Amino acid sequence: MMMGIFPGFGLIIGFFALVLVLKSFGINQEYQRGVVFRLGRLAETKGPGWFWLIPVIDRVVKVDIRVITSALATQETVTRDGVAVKVNAVLWYRVVDAARVVTSVMYWDAAVIQAAETGLRDAIGQSDLDQLLKDRAAINGRLLEMLGVTCQQWGVVVDAVEVKDLDIPEQMQRAIAREAEAIREKRARIIKAEGENVASNMLAEAARTISNSPGALELRRLQTISEIGAEHNSTIIAMFPVELLEAAKKLAEK
């Protein structure tokens, strides 16, 4: 009877030994890192490929080091000049220190999102509405700097953050439209005044040229008469200098 018990017991032991041997091996993908804890203490970080664990004593936590893209929820906040806005953004971040991520913060990805949303409200609160509309790159840079300081202590790096949509009150939109229209009208008036100034200078120069050459005025008058006659079928009454009429009269008498 003892001979019947020992073979079954040996099979059980062999089965458990096989299970322990299989559990002692682990495999990480190229984008994974394994943080090994030995009897509860941080031991080392395993890279991609297969690795060996001490059964029962070692425990591994796998971390994905690929870039994560996350859309931040819309934040309602007030700018530095007192305008209520709604803004959202897109965040790109990744793990650079797997051991620190596992040991320093619980639910690290949620912590990064919360820090980004808080930083977004702070960055908007430190900016004027005009800066938000005209210079989003500065807002993105400020937010990236704030997140970099916070996430670095967790072993996470933020690659980029971009303000996506900016919603302002309808009343403020109309005010901005009126301001833009006034700026365009001002520019148009300046351009018109500059054109009139150039034209007046050219006319003054032409007048000086004509005053220095008395015959030039008569030539210009004759040219104008020919142009009017070619364009309009009408009667033209022209005034000639008395000297010209007297010269014509003398020629006629001769």
Backbone as a ProteinNet text record, in pm:
[ID]
protein_1_A
[PRIMARY]
MMMGIFPGFGLIIGFFALVLVLKSFGINQEYQRGVVFRLGRLAETKGPGWFWLIPVIDRVVKVDIRVITSALATQETVTRDGVAVKVNAVLWYRVVDAARVVTSVMYWDAAVIQAAETGLRDAIGQSDLDQLLKDRAAINGRLLEMLGVTCQQWGVVVDAVEVKDLDIPEQMQRAIAREAEAIREKRARIIKAEGENVASNMLAEAARTISNSPGALELRRLQTISEIGAEHNSTIIAMFPVELLEAAKKLAEK
[TERTIARY]
82.5	0	86.3	198.6	290.8	347.2	369.6	421.2	320.7	189.4	86.5	77.3	114.7	102.9	218.8	341.3	460.1	461.7	422.5	421.9	326.1	205.1	111.2	165	230.3	288.6	400.8	477.7	586.2	533.8	420.5	362	315.8	258.8	212.2	330	436.9	555.4	614.8	618.6	671.5	587.2	455.5	366.6	392.5	400.1	426	563.6	659.2	793.4	791.2	715.4	704.6	637.7	532.6	463.9	558.7	641.1	735.8	841.9	886.8	987.4	930	805.4	743.2	720.2	685.8	664.1	793.8	904	1031.7	1080.3	1020.1	1055.8	953.7	1001.8	914.5	963.4	874.1	908.3	851.7	938.5	896.4	900.3	799.1	801.8	902.1	931	1028.1	986.5	856.9	805.8	770.7	815.2	784.8	911.6	897.4	1002.7	941	1016.4	967.6	1041.5	970.2	1028.6	1015.3	1128.4	1131.7	1141.6	1053.7	1057	1094.2	1193.5	1240	1209.4	1116.7	1068.7	1020.2	953.6	895.2	986.1	1114.2	1208.4	1239.4	1263.8	1297.4	1432.4	1434.6	1558.5	1623	1556.9	1613.4	1502.4	1540.6	1446.5	1492.8	1404.4	1435	1392.5	1480.7	1452.3	1372	1368.4	1291.4	1357.1	1275.4	1324.8	1285.9	1346	1312.1	1403.2	1350.9	1426.8	1390.7	1471.3	1458.3	1415.2	1319	1270.4	1288.5	1312.4	1317.3	1174.2	1130.1	990.1	953.7	833.9	772.9	836.8	965.2	1036.6	1026.2	1034.7	1032.4	892.4	864	739.4	773.2	711.5	743.6	620.8	643.7	539.1	583.3	502.7	537.5	483.8	566.5	532.2	549.9	451.7	457.1	528	631.8	709.5	676.8	572.4	534.9	470.9	470.4	409.1	257.5	198.4	54	-5.1	-111.4	-183	-314.1	-338.1	-459	-519.5	-650.6	-724.3	-775.9	-734.3	-776.4	-920.3	-991	-1129.3	-1134.4	-1246	-1262.8	-1260.2	-1177.7	-1161.4	-1225.5	-1304.5	-1364.3	-1283.2	-1228.1	-1144	-1155.1	-1085.2	-1090.3	-949.8	-938.1	-808.2	-765.1	-642.7	-589.4	-667.5	-726.5	-804.7	-954	-989.7	-1125.6	-1225.1	-1183.6	-1273.8	-1289	-1413.8	-1439.9	-1425.3	-1345.6	-1321.5	-1332.8	-1356	-1352.9	-1243.4	-1154.1	-1038.9	-1008	-962.9	-914.7	-782.7	-715.9	-581.7	-556.6	-447.1	-402.5	-262.6	-239.2	-115.6	-47.5	86.4	168	274.2	276.4	371.8	413.3	525.1	577.5	662	683.7	763.6	910.5	997.4	1141.6	1212.6	1148.4	1206.5	1097.6	1096.6	990.1	990.5	1107.7	1115.6	1055.6	1085.2	1032.1	882.2	831.2	687.9	613.7	668.6	601.1	608.5	719.7	741.6	702.8	686.8	665.4	520.5	438.2	301	209.3	90.5	-11.2	-98	-128.2	-204.9	-138.5	-16.5	65	2	-65.9	-126	-237	-319.2	-422.6	-360.7	-248	-180.3	-130	-76.9	-28.7	-144.9	-258.6	-374.7	-424.4	-431.8	-477.1	-381	-251.3	-152.4	-164.3	-190.3	-203.1	-326.7	-438.9	-560.7	-544.2	-479.7	-454.4	-359.1	-251.9	-157.1	-221	-315.8	-384.6	-464.5	-534.9	-609.9	-515.8	-403.3	-307.7	-248.4	-212.7	-153.7	-252.3	-380.8	-481.5	-501.5	-500.7	-520	-407.9	-290.4	-176.8	-163.6	-260.7	-252.2	-372.5	-351.5	-461.7	-532	-653.5	-730.9	-660.5	-603	-532.3	-416.8	-346.3	-235.4	-285.4	-400	-457	-494.7	-545.8	-591.2	-476.2	-369.3	-263.9	-136.5	-111.9	17	-5.1	-62.6	-84.1	45.3	145.2	273.9	333.2	317.6	368.9	292.8	161.1	81.5	123.9	144.8	188.8	325	416.5	548.4	543.1	460.7	447.2	388.1	285.1	223.5	319.4	397.8	495	601	642.9	742.6	686.9	562.6	500.3	484.8	440.5	421.9	555.2	658.9	789.1	843.8	826.7	875.8	798.8	667	584.6	606.1	606.6	610.9	751.3	853.4	989.4	1014.2	954.9	975	903.7	814.3	745.6	810.4	913.8	975.3	902.8	827.4	749.4	796.1	805.4	841.3	725.5	694.1	587.8	653	623.6	683.1	622.6	492.7	427.9	289.5	242.4	105	57.4	-62	-114.7	-256.1	-278.9	-414.5	-494.8	-605.6	-680.4	-793.6	-889.3	-1005.8	-1015.9	-1060.5	-1080.1	-1218.2	-1303.7	-1441	-1457.8	-1495.1	-1515.8	-1662.1	-1713.1	-1854.6	-1889.3	-2016.1	-2062.2	-2049.5	-2077.3	-2064.4	-1920.5	-1825.2	-1684.1	-1644.6	-1703.5	-1675.7	-1719.3	-1836.5	-1882.6	-1790.6	-1744.2	-1652.3	-1521.4	-1471	-1348.1	-1369.3	-1486.7	-1516.2	-1521.7	-1583	-1587.6	-1447.4	-1365.9	-1228.4	-1150.7	-1165.6	-1095.9	-1144.4	-1275.9	-1329.3	-1273.6	-1263.9	-1209.5	-1062.8	-987.3	-846	-832.4	-916.2	-911	-950.6	-1052.3	-1093.7	-981.8	-915.8	-803.7	-692.8	-663.6	-558.9	-596.1	-724.6	-768.5	-756.9	-791.1	-779.4	-633.6	-547.5	-404.8	-350.9	-387.7	-341.5	-395.4	-523.1	-581.6	-510.6	-481.4	-411.3	-271	-203	-70.2	-77.1	-179.3	-194.9	-221.9	-306.6	-333.3	-208.7	-128.5	-4.2	90.4	104.8	191.7	137.9	5	-53.4	-33.3	-52.9	-33.9	110.8	206.4	347.1	377.8	318.6	340.8	277.8	157.9	94.7	175.8	229.9	313.5	437.3	497.1	615	579.3	460.6	416.4	390.7	334.3	309.2	438.3	538.8	668.6	729.2	716.9	770.6	701	567.3	490.7	522.5	539.6	571.2	705.6	798.8	929.9	926.5	827.3	814.1	675.2	659.2	525.2	457.4	532.7	470.5	414.6	461.6	413.8	266.9	223.5	82.8	-8.2	33.4	-47.1	-51.4	61.1	61.9	-29.3	-25.8	-111.9	-258.5	-288.6	-427.4	-474.9	-392	-430.3	-447.7	-363.1	-374.8	-505.5	-541.2	-666.9	-786.5	-780.9	-891.3	-904.4	-791.2	-797.6	-851.5	-816.2	-867.4	-1016.5	-1063.1	-1207	-1283.7	-1228.1	-1295.4	-1301.4	-1199.6	-1200.1	-1297.2	-1318.3	-1402.9	-1548.4	-1575.8	-1712.5	-1747.8	-1861.5	-1911.1	-1989.9	-1916.9	-1981.6	-1905.3	-1965.4	-1904.6	-1812.4	-1692.1	-1592.4	-1565.3	-1574.8	-1542.2	-1410.4	-1308.6	-1174.6	-1135.2	-1065	-1015.8	-868.3	-829.9	-691.6	-636.2	-510.1	-448.7	-462.6	-468.8	-481.7	-360.1	-241.5	-120	-127.3	-184.2	-196.6	-292.6	-403.4	-499.4	-440.7	-366	-303.2	-200.1	-124.3	-26.4	-96.5	-208.3	-282.5	-339.5	-383.2	-439.3	-333.5	-213.2	-105.9	-68.4	-67.6	-35	-141.6	-266.4	-375	-364.6	-323.7	-311.4	-199.5	-87.3	21.9	-17.5
-120.3	0	125.8	122.6	234.7	257.2	148.9	160.5	230.5	217.2	283.9	433	470.7	610.9	692	639.6	714.9	758.1	669.6	716.3	833.5	833	944.2	1071.5	1057.8	1173.4	1232.9	1145.9	1193.1	1270.2	1224.1	1296.5	1436.2	1444.3	1575.3	1669.8	1618.4	1701.6	1745.1	1652.4	1686.3	1791.9	1783.9	1882.8	2022.4	2029.5	2159.7	2213.6	2124	2167.3	2223.5	2160.1	2211.3	2348	2364.5	2494.2	2602.6	2572.5	2670.2	2707.3	2606.2	2633.1	2723.9	2696.3	2779.5	2922.7	2936.9	3069.7	3146.7	3076.8	3144.5	3215.4	3189.4	3256.4	3364.2	3474.7	3582.6	3639.5	3701.6	3759.4	3901.5	3996	4134.9	4164.5	4235.5	4282.6	4397.4	4436.8	4544.7	4674.7	4698.6	4822.3	4807.4	4699.6	4675.5	4668.9	4708.2	4691.2	4624.8	4532.8	4460.6	4503.8	4555.4	4595.9	4479.2	4427.1	4306.3	4346.4	4287.3	4303.1	4168.7	4169.5	4046.8	4058.2	3972.4	3977.1	4117.1	4181.5	4312.2	4429.6	4407	4515.5	4527.4	4651.2	4674.1	4611	4524.9	4454.9	4515.4	4503.2	4551.7	4565.5	4623.3	4640.3	4554.4	4471.4	4380.7	4443.9	4430.8	4486.8	4392	4419.6	4332.4	4195.7	4095.8	3958	3875.1	3755.3	3669.5	3699.6	3668.5	3691.7	3583.5	3573.1	3467.3	3526.7	3460.7	3500.9	3386.6	3421.6	3320	3288.5	3164.1	3131.1	3166.5	3218	3252.7	3378.2	3400.1	3512	3639	3627.4	3744.3	3771.2	3898.7	3943.2	4052.7	4052.2	4148.2	4232.3	4361.9	4455	4509.1	4486.5	4529.4	4670.2	4749.8	4887.9	4909.7	4974.1	5007.9	5142.1	5147.3	5270.4	5343	5301.5	5369.9	5505.9	5592.9	5724.7	5708.3	5774.7	5770.8	5905.6	5900.4	6021.6	6029.8	6144.8	6161.3	6297.9	6301.1	6426.9	6471.6	6589	6641.4	6689.3	6673.2	6719.7	6872	6924	7068.8	7134.3	7237.7	7309.7	7447.3	7484.2	7617	7700.6	7809.2	7892.6	8038	8126.2	8269.9	8317.7	8398.2	8451.4	8562	8609.6	8712.2	8842.9	8871.6	8993.5	8971	8858.7	8839.4	8786.1	8716.5	8659.8	8509.6	8464.2	8321.9	8246	8141.5	8063.3	7915.1	7837.5	7691.8	7643.9	7561.1	7520.2	7373	7303.8	7166.9	7152.1	7039.7	7020.6	6872.4	6844.7	6707.6	6691.6	6576.2	6552.2	6426.9	6435	6318.9	6297.5	6178.9	6151.7	6004.5	5972.1	5836.1	5815.4	5688.2	5650.4	5645.1	5703.7	5695.8	5622.9	5607.4	5535.7	5446.4	5319.6	5228.1	5204	5191.3	5166.2	5281.9	5405.5	5520.3	5532.9	5499	5504.5	5409.4	5290.2	5189.4	5222.5	5277.7	5297.4	5435.6	5535.2	5672	5717.5	5660.9	5709.6	5592.8	5595.1	5495.2	5548.4	5462.6	5501.9	5623.4	5601.6	5710.6	5780.9	5706.2	5770	5866.1	5826.5	5918.6	6040.9	6020.8	6133.7	6233.9	6183.4	6273.7	6352.8	6288.9	6358.1	6466.4	6433.5	6532.6	6651.4	6624.1	6732.1	6818.8	6756.2	6831.4	6921.1	6870.5	6952.1	7069.4	7042.9	7151.5	7255.3	7207.8	7298.7	7379.9	7320.1	7392.2	7509.1	7486.4	7596.2	7706.2	7666	7766.5	7847.8	7779.7	7849.6	7947.7	7911.3	8001.7	8119.5	8094.1	8201.1	8302.7	8266.2	8357.6	8429	8411.5	8468	8557.1	8657.5	8741.5	8675.3	8723.8	8666.7	8688.5	8806.4	8833	8736	8703.1	8608.9	8469.5	8431.4	8300.6	8291.3	8401.9	8400.3	8410.3	8482.7	8512.6	8430.6	8383.4	8319.6	8194.5	8091.1	7966	7891.7	7917.9	7849.5	7884.4	8010.1	8049.7	7978.7	7962	7889.9	7743.9	7683.8	7544	7527.4	7621.5	7613.6	7628	7721.2	7740.2	7615.9	7557.5	7437.7	7320.1	7306.9	7198.4	7210.4	7332.7	7353.6	7317.3	7354.9	7323.1	7172.3	7102.9	6958	6884.6	6936.2	6871	6864.8	6972.7	6974.7	6875.3	6867.6	6779.4	6632.8	6599.5	6458.8	6399.5	6480.8	6427.9	6347.1	6388.6	6316.2	6181.6	6157.9	6029.7	5937.4	5984.1	5903.1	5909.3	6017.2	6035.4	6164.3	6163.7	6282.9	6317.1	6445.8	6494.7	6543.2	6476.7	6513.4	6640.8	6655	6772.7	6788.7	6912.3	6943.3	7057.3	7044	7142.6	7181.8	7314.1	7364.5	7341.6	7272	7229.3	7326	7342.7	7427	7534	7652.8	7764.8	7823.6	7817.2	7864.8	7986.5	8099.5	8223.1	8264.3	8346.9	8387.2	8458.3	8446	8505.8	8656.8	8719.2	8863.8	8909	8832.4	8865.4	8842.5	8742.9	8719.6	8839.3	8896.5	9013.7	9133.2	9149.8	9260.1	9244.5	9122.6	9097.5	9124.7	9087.1	9112.8	9263.5	9340.2	9486	9546.1	9495.6	9545.2	9517.1	9395.5	9360.9	9447.2	9476.4	9561.4	9702.8	9754.2	9888.9	9895.8	9790.2	9787.1	9786	9707.2	9704.1	9838.7	9906	10037.5	10139.5	10134.5	10224.5	10203	10077.8	10047.4	10097.8	10081.8	10128.6	10281.2	10351	10497.3	10542.1	10473.4	10508.6	10486.7	10373.8	10346.2	10449.4	10490.1	10591.9	10725.5	10762.8	10889.4	10886.3	10774.1	10762.2	10775.1	10715.8	10727.6	10870.6	10940.7	11081.2	11166.6	11135.1	11210.1	11191	11067.1	11040.1	11109.2	11103.5	11166.8	11318.1	11380.3	11525.2	11564.6	11483.9	11512.3	11503	11403.6	11388.6	11504	11548.8	11662.7	11790.2	11806.8	11924.9	11923.7	11804.7	11793.3	11823.7	11773.7	11803	11951.5	12016.1	12160.3	12238.6	12199.1	12267	12248.3	12130.2	12104	12190.1	12198.7	12278.7	12427.3	12475.5	12617.5	12655.6	12559.5	12587.3	12581.8	12518.4	12506.8	12554.7	12680.2	12731.9	12651.7	12599.6	12523.9	12390.9	12340.6	12211.6	12218.5	12334.7	12348.5	12341.6	12406.4	12402.1	12261.4	12192.9	12055.1	11965.3	11985.7	11905.1	11935.1	12061.5	12100.2	12037.5	12042.7	11981.5	11830.5	11767.5	11622.3	11589.1	11670	11646.7	11661.2	11763.7	11783.2	11665.4	11612.3	11496.7	11373	11355.2	11238.9	11249.3	11369.1	11386.6	11366	11416.6	11400.2	11256.3	11178.5	11037.9	10954.7	10993	10910.9	10954.9	11083	11133.7	11208.7	11179.8	11247.6	11371.2	11478.3	11598.7	11721.9	11837.2	11964.6	12012	12055.6	12097.4	12245.1	12319.8	12462.6	12477.1	12522.4	12535.4	12681.8	12721.7	12858.7	12862.3	12953.8	12966.9	13100.9	13108.2	13234.9	13340.7	13466.2	13577.3	13584.7	13556.2	13562.3	13466.5	13348.1	13249.4	13299.5	13364.7	13415.9	13530.5	13618.5	13730.5	13680.5	13575.2	13522.1	13462.1	13394.8	13337.4	13446.6	13559.3	13668.8	13733.6	13753.4	13811.6	13722.4	13590.5	13498.6	13509	13523.6	13533.4	13662.7	13773.7	13900.2	13895.3	13828.9	13817.6	13733.1
0	0	0	69.8	69.2	-69.4	-143.3	-279	-369.1	-338.6	-418.6	-389.1	-262.3	-224.3	-279.2	-269.7	-307.4	-454	-549.1	-687.9	-710.6	-649.7	-663.9	-600.5	-485.8	-418.5	-502.5	-565.8	-651.5	-772	-825.7	-939	-897.9	-778.4	-729.4	-710.6	-650.6	-630	-763.5	-858.4	-990	-1059.8	-1041.6	-1102.9	-1046.4	-912.6	-850.3	-886.9	-899.7	-939.3	-1080.9	-1170.2	-1306.6	-1309.5	-1226.7	-1220.8	-1172.2	-1068.9	-1016.5	-1119.6	-1195	-1297.6	-1407	-1446.5	-1549.2	-1499	-1371.3	-1314.6	-1293.7	-1292.7	-1271.8	-1397.5	-1510.5	-1634.9	-1667.1	-1721.3	-1765.9	-1897.5	-1971.7	-2101.5	-2106.9	-2142.3	-2165.1	-2314	-2362.2	-2499.4	-2512.8	-2634.5	-2657.5	-2589.8	-2577.5	-2519.3	-2371.1	-2307	-2166.8	-2082.8	-1956.2	-1856.8	-1734.7	-1674.4	-1557.8	-1431.8	-1334.1	-1206.6	-1110	-1063.3	-979.9	-833	-752.3	-606.9	-544.6	-458.7	-391.7	-243.5	-199.6	-61.3	-24.1	-118.3	-94.2	-120	-142.1	-166.2	-315.2	-357.9	-497.8	-529.1	-630.6	-665.6	-790	-905.7	-1030.9	-1134.2	-1248.8	-1359.8	-1476.5	-1525	-1635.4	-1767.4	-1866.6	-1998.1	-2084.8	-2215.8	-2306.4	-2319.7	-2354.5	-2366.5	-2244.3	-2231.9	-2119.9	-2001.1	-1881.9	-1758.1	-1657.2	-1552.8	-1452.9	-1319.3	-1256	-1124.3	-1025.8	-901.8	-796.1	-755.5	-773.4	-742.2	-598.4	-582	-453.5	-392.5	-414.8	-351.3	-434	-567.3	-654.6	-707.7	-726.2	-788.9	-888.9	-1006.6	-1111.7	-1145.6	-1170.1	-1215.3	-1350.5	-1453.2	-1588.2	-1614.9	-1683.9	-1715	-1864.4	-1925.9	-2068.6	-2084.2	-2170.6	-2186.3	-2317.3	-2386.3	-2510.3	-2479.4	-2580.7	-2565.5	-2555.9	-2458.8	-2436.6	-2477	-2555.9	-2597.3	-2521.4	-2460.2	-2379.7	-2405.8	-2425.3	-2442.7	-2306.1	-2265.4	-2135.7	-2142.6	-2032.3	-2025.7	-2032.7	-2082.7	-2095.1	-1957.4	-1945.8	-1819.7	-1830.3	-1729.9	-1722.9	-1624.4	-1672.1	-1588.4	-1633.9	-1564.6	-1592.6	-1624.8	-1731	-1769.9	-1673.2	-1690.8	-1602.1	-1611.3	-1729.6	-1744.3	-1720.3	-1657.3	-1608.8	-1708.8	-1812.6	-1912.8	-1887	-1873.1	-1851.7	-1983.9	-1984.8	-2106.6	-2074.1	-2178.4	-2171.7	-2265.8	-2217.5	-2297.2	-2270.2	-2374.4	-2357.1	-2431	-2407.1	-2462.3	-2484.8	-2556.7	-2583.3	-2524.2	-2460.1	-2385.8	-2438.8	-2456.2	-2494.3	-2386.3	-2325.4	-2217.8	-2221.3	-2151.7	-2150	-2024.8	-1992.9	-1876.9	-1916.6	-1835.2	-1857.7	-1744.1	-1629.7	-1515.7	-1457.6	-1500.8	-1459.4	-1309.4	-1247.6	-1103.9	-1024.7	-1065.5	-993.7	-1012.2	-1131	-1155.5	-1062.7	-1044.9	-962.7	-814.2	-770.8	-627.5	-575.9	-663.3	-614.3	-619.3	-706	-719.9	-755.1	-698.3	-731.4	-845	-942.5	-1060.5	-1126.8	-1175.9	-1226.2	-1345	-1432.2	-1549.7	-1509.6	-1409.4	-1361.3	-1294.1	-1225.6	-1161.3	-1264.8	-1376.1	-1481.7	-1541.6	-1563.7	-1620.7	-1525.2	-1395.5	-1298.5	-1292.2	-1295.4	-1293.4	-1418.7	-1533.5	-1658.4	-1656	-1606.9	-1600.8	-1504.1	-1390.5	-1295.8	-1355.1	-1421	-1484.3	-1595.9	-1668.5	-1775.8	-1719.4	-1608.4	-1546.9	-1496.9	-1439.2	-1390.5	-1505.8	-1615.9	-1730.2	-1791.8	-1800	-1853.7	-1759.2	-1629.1	-1532.1	-1530.8	-1579.2	-1583.9	-1718.7	-1807.3	-1942.5	-1970	-2054.9	-2101.5	-2219.8	-2246.8	-2357.1	-2490.6	-2511.1	-2637.5	-2657.1	-2549.7	-2560.2	-2594.3	-2538.7	-2570.8	-2718.3	-2773	-2911.5	-3010.7	-2974.6	-3070.4	-3050.1	-2928.9	-2900.1	-2816.2	-2878.8	-2805.8	-2780	-2862.7	-2842.8	-2706.7	-2665.2	-2533.6	-2422.3	-2437.8	-2337.8	-2331.6	-2448.9	-2452	-2385.3	-2412.2	-2350.9	-2199.6	-2152	-2007.3	-1940.8	-2003	-1947.7	-1949.8	-2056.8	-2066.2	-1957.2	-1929.4	-1824	-1686.6	-1660.1	-1531.6	-1513.4	-1617.5	-1608.1	-1596.2	-1664.8	-1658.9	-1517.8	-1441.5	-1303.9	-1218	-1237.6	-1154.7	-1188.4	-1317.7	-1358.7	-1351.2	-1348.8	-1344.4	-1217.7	-1107	-981.6	-980.7	-1075.6	-1086.8	-1189.3	-1258.8	-1362.1	-1494.6	-1515.8	-1637.5	-1704.1	-1836.5	-1912	-2005.2	-2013.3	-2101.8	-2230.8	-2341.2	-2469.7	-2527.3	-2517.5	-2575.3	-2515	-2516.9	-2476.7	-2564.3	-2619.3	-2713.5	-2672.8	-2661.4	-2639.5	-2767.9	-2756.5	-2875.3	-2909.4	-2820.9	-2846.4	-2738.1	-2780.6	-2689.1	-2715.2	-2614.8	-2626.8	-2536.8	-2596.9	-2521.6	-2533.9	-2441.1	-2446.2	-2576.6	-2617.2	-2743.6	-2740.9	-2627.1	-2615.4	-2640.1	-2587.8	-2609.2	-2754.7	-2819.5	-2961.5	-3045.3	-3014.1	-3088.6	-3064.7	-2941.1	-2911.7	-2988.4	-2995.8	-3071	-3219.9	-3272.1	-3413.6	-3441.9	-3350	-3368.9	-3362.5	-3272.6	-3263.6	-3391	-3444.3	-3568.5	-3684.7	-3689	-3795.3	-3784.4	-3661.9	-3642.9	-3684.4	-3655.1	-3694.8	-3846.5	-3914.2	-4061.2	-4121.2	-4063.4	-4114.3	-4093	-3979	-3953.3	-4055.5	-4083.4	-4180.7	-4320	-4356.9	-4488.4	-4499.9	-4392.8	-4396.8	-4406.1	-4335.6	-4342	-4483.1	-4543.7	-4680.1	-4777.9	-4760.5	-4849.4	-4832.6	-4707.4	-4683.7	-4742.7	-4729.6	-4789	-4940.6	-5002.3	-5146.7	-5190.1	-5114.4	-5147.6	-5131.1	-5030.4	-5010.7	-5128.5	-5173.4	-5288.8	-5413.5	-5432.2	-5551.3	-5548.7	-5432.3	-5423.2	-5450.8	-5401	-5429.1	-5578.2	-5644.4	-5788.5	-5866	-5821.6	-5889.3	-5869.6	-5748.7	-5724.2	-5812	-5827.7	-5913.5	-6059.7	-6102.4	-6238.8	-6258.4	-6156.1	-6167	-6178.6	-6101.7	-6111.2	-6249.7	-6305.8	-6439.4	-6545.1	-6533.7	-6630	-6616.5	-6491.3	-6471.1	-6531.5	-6534.2	-6593.3	-6746	-6804.6	-6950.8	-6990.1	-7033	-7066.8	-7176.2	-7271.4	-7379.1	-7333.9	-7222.1	-7172.6	-7134.3	-7080.9	-7042.3	-7164.7	-7273.6	-7395.4	-7453.4	-7450.8	-7501	-7418.4	-7287.3	-7201	-7225.4	-7251	-7279.4	-7409.6	-7512.8	-7640.1	-7626.8	-7548.1	-7527.4	-7456.5	-7358.1	-7287.8	-7380.4	-7466.7	-7561	-7655.4	-7703.7	-7794.9	-7725.6	-7599.1	-7524.2	-7501	-7467.7	-7445.8	-7576.1	-7687	-7815.1	-7860.6	-7825.7	-7866.9	-7785.2	-7660.3	-7572.5	-7575.1	-7597.7	-7590.1	-7718.5	-7773	-7893.1	-7849.6	-7820.6	-7767.1	-7816.2	-7793.9	-7831.4	-7720.9	-7756.7	-7659.6	-7677.8	-7571.4	-7570.4	-7498.7	-7565.4	-7507.7	-7505.7	-7403.8	-7389.3	-7424.1	-7512.2	-7555.2	-7504.5	-7482.3	-7439.9	-7549.1	-7506.6	-7600.7	-7691.5	-7640.7	-7720.5	-7837.9	-7812.7	-7920	-8027.8	-7986.7	-8085.4	-8166.5	-8097.6	-8169.5	-8271.3	-8230.6	-8324.6	-8446.5	-8423.7	-8535.4	-8625.5	-8563.4	-8640.6	-8729.5	-8674.4	-8751.1	-8870.1	-8845.6	-8954.8	-9064.5	-9023.9	-9120	-9204.3	-9138	-9209.5	-9312.1	-9278.1	-9371.9	-9491.3
[MASK]
++++++++++++++++++++++++++++++++++++++++++++++++++++++++++++++++++++++++++++++++++++++++++++++++++++++++++++++++++++++++++++++++++++++++++++++++++++++++++++++++++++++++++++++++++++++++++++++++++++++++++++++++++++++++++++++++++++++++++++++++++++++++++++++

